[in-house]
Amino acid sequence: MFSKNWTFREEGLIEVQKEFNKMKESKVFAKECSQEEIFIACFGIAAKSISDSVANITLKAMELVKVIIKKSMTVSDKHGL
């Protein structure tokens, strides 16, 4: 996500989204990470990427935000929040 090559940045965002969907089964996020920490980390990645000069990166970042929001709504519904 910090590469000069935009295709690598895009691949990084795709990988983050895949791992985010796995949440606790992810091999990337530490087992000790809470869901809140994972949400915050992924929002930080998306926030940094949204301002990218390449439109594909911005779109992938916005897609990641959409996935995070949907997942957070599912989590909050399960816990009555």
Steps between C-alpha positions, in 0.01 A plus 500: 500500500805722521643397163566750223336251262123556513420136416680387816304755704178368350599141574576602857152646546343187351700285743401716799135466401531119471668477840248739655218274383670208676536713817614266782599219260736737320866409484592869470329648806641392834279265698524744792345783295147590595238561234517870583875509436454324167224745399720797594803363315298435184339844514849649530615312191191612309540862615859511377407340169192708416713804419716304253558664161397180319123458468512119534663531841240751616219272381649195673541704820136611483397139444698403812317770699167360376597149611615628842175688556287202398697269728482746790123521460479119506717483811301771679169329410625172648597674824194724519699822459 
